Amino acid sequence: MGLRINFKCNTFDKSFLMGKKVVGIAMGGYSSEREISLESGNAVYKSLPRSRWECYKIVVGRDRWTVVDTQENHCPLNREDFSFKMDEKKIHLDVVFNAIHGAPGEDGQLAEILDQLHIPHTSCSKNTAALTFNKRDCLEKAKEWEIPMAKSFTFDQGDFLDIDAIEEKVGLPCFVKPNRSGSSYGIVKVYEKIALKEAVKTALKEDAQLIIESALVGMEISVGAYELDDEVIVLPITEIISENDFFDYDAKYNGKSKEITPARLDVTTVSKVHYTVKKLYRQLGLKGICRSEFIIADGIPHLLEVNTIPGLTAASLIPQQVRFAGIELADFFETLLTESMKPDKRI
């Protein structure tokens, strides 16, 4: 049965803000997840109370980073100091809410720029982001901490495709995944050896590095966590039941899944998940809101991946978990911003 847990209230001392702060909500990016990121960023932008935040969208593209104000006025962002001119007035950002899925927000590029400029932001450091964005490296690090996970096989573009070795290592069925992408882009579930070659070809369209994993049998869950007052807060766990073969893009964003929050887990399993999530948060040096995915196989949570810039759209899991915890989304987003601005959280 699902458990109703009392969550620490997302209250914060508003006097800490010392007047209205200028926040840029970074969205867009260069990856296949650009459109989803724009939705996530807009969700944050619309939620923040204008009484405490002077909000600007920062729409990131390969060739141009554009600032958009509440009147839909556009101007270029000066990436040298993250300032911009609006109505002949030069404006500097007090803080950045990072809502860019994929590059350059989730892989650490944006964090590196902001940290060098000493601008607070809601995302992980460059090194942590780069590690978690690389599924293979992240899982390898988690393995050192004895966190259970599926058997896996690595493959890079140009390698000899040894189908027999893959089957021997991970078995069938298995998942062929791009190593550095999100929203299930390029993931293929393979049941027969003959289909492996085409699955690899499909995944390579998304990334030159792949990870091939055994298909674990069990409940799939997703769970968010964030830090508040130096404590890691774990949000309610979501159970995922996909109408499709697995929790693919269609299931995530086109309503082809049933998401149950809280997940139908017993107390012991919930405790195991919470322990593992908190361990990952601390050991990886995570920051802001992060989401981890697991398969519960034989009562044990097996880690699939860690997502440091999870979706915040109406169809995304984090807003569902936040609402079930009894927290208003506006308060939640404000908490992430104010936590990032605390002196001890700055670089």
C-alpha positions in Angstrom: 0.0 0.0 0.0 1.1 3.6 -0.6 2.2 5.5 2.4 1.2 9.1 3.3 4.3 10.7 4.6 4.5 14.1 6.4 6.9 16.3 4.4 8.9 19.1 5.8 7.1 22.3 4.9 8.6 24.4 2.2 8.5 27.6 4.2 11.3 30.1 4.0 12.2 33.4 5.5 11.1 35.9 2.8 13.1 38.6 4.5 16.2 36.7 3.2 15.4 38.0 -0.2 15.9 41.7 0.9 13.7 43.1 -1.8 12.8 41.9 -5.2 15.4 39.7 -6.9 16.2 39.4 -10.6 15.9 35.8 -11.8 16.6 34.4 -15.2 14.8 31.1 -16.1 17.1 29.3 -18.5 15.3 27.1 -21.0 15.6 25.6 -24.5 19.1 24.3 -25.2 20.7 22.3 -28.0 19.3 18.8 -27.6 16.3 16.8 -28.7 14.7 17.9 -25.4 14.5 21.6 -26.4 10.7 21.8 -26.7 10.2 20.0 -23.3 12.7 22.3 -21.7 10.8 25.4 -23.0 7.7 24.0 -21.4 9.5 23.4 -18.1 11.0 26.8 -18.1 7.7 28.5 -18.9 6.0 26.5 -16.0 8.6 28.1 -13.6 8.3 31.5 -15.2 4.5 31.6 -14.8 4.6 30.3 -11.2 7.0 32.7 -9.5 5.2 35.6 -7.7 6.1 38.9 -9.3 5.9 40.6 -5.9 9.3 39.0 -5.0 10.8 38.1 -8.3 11.6 40.2 -11.4 11.4 37.4 -13.9 13.1 37.0 -17.3 13.2 34.1 -19.7 16.6 33.1 -21.0 15.9 31.2 -24.2 19.1 29.4 -25.2 19.9 28.4 -28.8 23.1 27.4 -30.5 23.8 30.8 -32.0 21.8 33.1 -29.8 20.9 33.4 -26.1 17.8 35.7 -25.8 16.3 37.4 -22.9 12.5 37.8 -22.9 10.5 40.0 -20.4 6.9 40.0 -19.3 5.9 42.2 -22.3 7.6 39.7 -24.7 10.4 42.2 -25.5 13.5 40.5 -26.7 17.2 41.4 -26.3 20.5 39.5 -26.5 22.1 38.2 -23.3 25.7 39.2 -22.8 27.3 35.9 -21.9 30.5 37.6 -20.7 28.7 38.7 -17.5 25.1 37.5 -18.0 23.8 41.0 -18.2 21.4 42.5 -20.7 19.8 45.9 -21.7 16.1 46.3 -21.4 14.5 49.7 -22.0 18.0 51.2 -22.0 18.7 49.9 -18.6 21.5 47.4 -17.9 20.3 44.5 -15.8 22.3 41.9 -13.9 20.8 38.6 -12.7 20.8 37.8 -9.0 20.1 34.1 -9.6 19.4 31.6 -12.5 16.8 28.8 -12.5 18.3 26.1 -14.7 15.5 24.4 -16.7 17.5 23.2 -19.7 17.3 19.5 -20.3 20.3 18.2 -22.1 23.1 20.5 -23.4 24.1 23.1 -22.2 22.1 23.0 -19.0 22.2 19.5 -17.8 25.7 18.6 -18.8 27.4 21.3 -16.7 28.3 23.9 -19.4 25.9 26.5 -18.0 26.9 25.7 -14.4 30.6 26.3 -15.3 29.8 29.8 -16.7 27.6 30.8 -13.8 30.0 29.5 -11.2 32.9 31.5 -12.8 30.7 34.6 -12.6 29.6 33.8 -9.0 25.9 33.8 -10.0 23.8 31.5 -7.9 21.9 28.8 -9.8 19.6 25.9 -9.0 21.6 23.2 -10.6 24.6 21.0 -9.8 28.3 22.0 -10.2 30.0 21.5 -13.6 31.7 18.3 -12.4 28.6 16.7 -10.8 26.5 17.6 -13.8 29.0 16.2 -16.3 29.2 12.9 -14.3 25.4 12.4 -13.9 24.7 13.4 -17.5 26.9 10.5 -18.6 24.8 7.4 -17.6 27.8 5.0 -17.8 30.1 7.1 -15.6 27.3 7.8 -13.1 26.4 4.1 -12.8 30.0 3.1 -12.5 30.4 5.6 -9.6 27.2 4.3 -7.9 28.5 0.8 -8.3 31.5 1.7 -6.1 29.0 2.6 -3.3 27.4 -0.9 -3.7 24.1 0.5 -5.2 22.3 -2.3 -7.1 21.8 -1.9 -10.8 21.3 -3.9 -14.0 24.1 -5.7 -15.8 25.4 -3.5 -18.6 27.6 -3.5 -21.8 29.2 -0.3 -23.3 29.4 0.4 -27.0 30.8 3.4 -28.9 30.3 4.4 -32.5 33.0 2.7 -34.6 33.4 -0.3 -32.2 32.9 -3.9 -33.5 29.4 -4.9 -32.7 29.8 -8.3 -30.9 26.2 -9.4 -30.6 27.1 -12.7 -29.0 29.2 -10.9 -26.3 26.3 -8.5 -25.6 23.8 -11.4 -25.2 26.2 -13.3 -22.9 26.8 -10.2 -20.7 23.3 -8.7 -20.4 20.9 -11.4 -21.8 17.7 -10.8 -23.6 15.5 -8.8 -23.5 17.7 -5.8 -23.1 17.6 -2.1 -23.5 19.9 -0.2 -25.9 20.2 3.4 -24.7 22.0 6.6 -25.8 24.5 7.3 -23.0 23.9 11.1 -22.8 20.3 12.0 -23.5 17.0 12.2 -21.8 13.2 11.8 -22.2 13.8 8.3 -23.5 15.0 9.5 -26.9 16.7 6.8 -28.9 16.0 4.0 -26.4 15.1 0.6 -27.9 14.0 -2.6 -26.1 15.3 -5.7 -27.8 13.9 -9.2 -27.5 15.9 -11.0 -30.2 19.5 -11.0 -31.2 18.6 -10.3 -34.8 17.1 -6.9 -33.7 20.2 -5.7 -31.9 22.0 -4.2 -34.9 19.1 -2.0 -35.9 18.5 -1.0 -32.2 22.2 0.1 -32.0 21.8 2.1 -35.3 18.7 3.8 -33.9 20.4 4.8 -30.6 23.5 6.0 -32.3 21.4 8.7 -34.0 21.0 10.3 -30.6 24.6 9.7 -29.2 27.9 8.2 -30.2 28.1 6.4 -26.9 25.7 3.7 -25.9 24.9 1.6 -22.8 23.2 -1.7 -23.2 21.4 -3.0 -20.1 19.6 -6.2 -19.1 15.8 -5.7 -18.7 15.0 -6.0 -15.0 11.6 -7.4 -14.1 9.8 -5.4 -11.5 8.0 -2.2 -10.6 9.4 1.0 -12.2 9.5 4.0 -9.9 10.7 7.6 -10.1 11.4 9.8 -7.1 12.5 13.4 -6.6 14.8 14.8 -3.9 16.0 18.3 -3.0 17.8 20.0 -0.2 16.2 22.3 2.4 18.1 23.7 5.4 20.9 21.2 4.9 18.5 18.2 4.9 17.8 16.0 1.9 14.0 15.9 1.4 12.7 12.9 -0.6 9.4 13.5 -2.4 6.6 10.9 -2.7 7.5 8.0 -4.9 5.8 7.6 -8.2 4.9 4.1 -9.6 5.0 4.0 -13.4 2.8 1.7 -15.5 3.4 2.2 -19.2 0.8 1.2 -21.8 3.8 0.8 -24.2 6.6 -1.7 -24.0 8.4 0.6 -21.5 8.3 4.2 -20.2 9.3 5.7 -23.6 8.7 9.3 -24.9 5.1 8.5 -25.9 4.3 7.1 -22.5 6.0 10.1 -20.7 4.5 12.9 -22.7 1.5 11.6 -24.6 -0.5 10.1 -21.8 0.4 6.5 -22.6 1.2 5.6 -19.0 -0.5 5.4 -15.6 1.4 7.2 -12.8 0.5 6.3 -9.2 1.7 8.6 -6.5 2.5 7.4 -3.9 3.7 4.1 -5.3 2.2 0.9 -4.0 5.2 -0.1 -1.9 5.5 -1.5 1.6 7.2 0.4 4.4 10.5 -1.6 4.1 10.9 -1.0 0.4 10.1 2.7 0.8 12.8 3.0 3.4 15.3 1.3 1.1 14.4 3.8 -1.7 14.7 6.8 0.7 18.1 5.5 2.0 19.4 5.0 -1.6 18.1 8.4 -2.9 19.7 10.3 0.0 22.9 8.4 -0.4 23.1 9.3 -4.0 22.2 12.9 -3.4 25.1 13.3 -0.8 27.7 11.1 -2.5 27.2 12.6 -6.0 27.1 16.2 -4.6 23.7 16.9 -6.1 22.0 20.3 -5.8 18.4 21.6 -6.4 15.7 19.2 -7.5 17.0 15.9 -8.9 15.0 12.7 -9.9 16.2 9.1 -9.7 14.7 6.2 -11.6 14.7 2.6 -10.2 13.3 -0.9 -10.9 12.2 -2.7 -7.8 13.3 -6.2 -8.5 12.9 -8.8 -5.7 12.2 -6.0 -3.2 15.5 -4.2 -4.0 15.7 -0.8 -5.8 18.0 -1.1 -8.8 19.2 2.3 -10.1 18.6 3.1 -13.7 19.7 6.8 -13.8 19.9 10.1 -12.1 18.4 13.2 -13.7 19.6 16.5 -12.4 17.3 18.8 -14.5 14.0 16.9 -14.4 10.9 17.9 -16.3 8.6 20.5 -14.7 5.8 20.5 -17.3 2.2 19.7 -16.6 2.9 16.1 -17.7 6.1 15.7 -15.6 6.5 13.6 -12.5 8.1 16.2 -10.1 5.1 18.5 -10.1 2.9 15.5 -9.4 5.1 14.5 -6.4 5.3 18.1 -5.1 1.5 18.4 -5.2 1.0 15.2 -3.3 3.4 16.3 -0.7 1.0 19.2 -0.1 3.4 21.9 -1.4 2.4 24.7 -3.8 4.5 24.7 -7.0 5.2 28.4 -6.6 6.6 27.8 -3.1 8.6 24.9 -4.3 10.3 26.9 -7.1 11.0 29.7 -4.6 12.6 27.3 -2.2 14.9 26.0 -4.9 15.9 29.6 -5.7 16.4 30.8 -2.1 18.4 27.6 -1.2 20.7 28.3 -4.1 21.3 31.9 -3.0 22.3 31.0 0.6 26.0 32.1 1.1 27.2 28.6 1.9 25.7 27.3 -1.4 27.6 29.7 -3.6 30.8 28.9 -5.4 
